[in-house]
Amino acid sequence: MKQRLCFVIFRYASTEALHRGFLTAIDRCQAAGHSVDVYTLEWRGDKPQNVTIHIVKKQGAPLFRQYAHLARCVHEARLQASYDCVIGFNAIPGLDIYYAKDPCVSELVQGISRYVPRHQQRIQFEKSILSETSQCQVVSFSLTILRAIKMHYKTPACRLHWLSHETCGQNETNIHIHTLQRGQSIGEGFGDYLLDYLQQPKLPQPFGVNTATAYYGCEPAVFNRIMQLEGLVVREKEGRKTLRFEYNNQGFYAKLHQGIGFKEWLKNWLWLRPPIVSARTEWQAIAKLRTLKLPTQEAIAVSERGRCSFRRTSF
């Protein structure tokens, strides 16, 4: 099935080898019949044919503010254009696939430097796609980078993929290995991984919800619609309930939190028991079970609204 793909890169320069690999991956996807859009802040070099390149107008002097603006533009474009897959060569929220070409910021920046605004933003961006609560697949040609990501963000090994010219056993790395063919470039190898990923069956996304909700929260209308879902209630207790509903003849379970209230919140703390204030806890539990390779549900979306913990609503 032909799909609409969105590629994201902060800046493209045809003189850089890794960026040429970016273009090679796009060519392979196009050759397979997929349509491709690219979002970037700057493009230096020849533009590929039949690719729509969106050069986002820079806003704000500091670079990290420009990156945040690009991330917002990509998020809005995904909601409007209904892209099937978003692929990033830089870490921004809402990616389905992240090509990790640089070490993660948590590995590079230590101590008080982590509180510098630009580093805080980059760490927040990385956390949105690398943490246990995300579903983003991470691909890299460097096993060192993948191991650092796993250590700092506890990313499940099932979401880490190594493009390698080496041959070694799966149990030596505990990370998925995609062995490159003789003479094959990184860009070609990444293109092959993309094509394999696009062929895998995906669960339908009710109401157009996607993994970006883990960072941004979904649109208010979508959030309200999900919170008002009706179906077979299987559990209801203290401001939260779990129900089963159907979408496109497929069954789903929704866990809805309406806020536990101040009395329940206080009672839990008095009993020295941290209260459960968000459905995100369920999302994290499913991610942990997958890390341990135990059979469980497949979570597809999470979102929460409200800063006050005992009034927070979430699904």
Secondary structure, 3 states (H helix, E strand, C coil): CCCEEEEECCEEECCCHHHHHHHHHHHHHHHCCCEEEEEECEEECCCCCCCEEEECCCCCCCHHHHHHHHHHHHHHHHHHHCCCEEEECCCCCCCCEEECCCCCHHHHCCHHHHHCHHHHHHHHHHHHHHCCCCCCEEEECCHHHHHHHHHHHCCCHHHEEEEECCCCCHHHHCCEEEECCCCCCHHHHHHHHHHHHHHCCCCCCHHHCCCCHHHHCCCHHHHHHHHCCCCEEEEEECCEEEEEEEECCEEEEEEEECCCCHHHHHHHHHCCCCCCCCCHHHHHHHHHHHHCCCCCCCCCCCCEECCCHHHCEEC
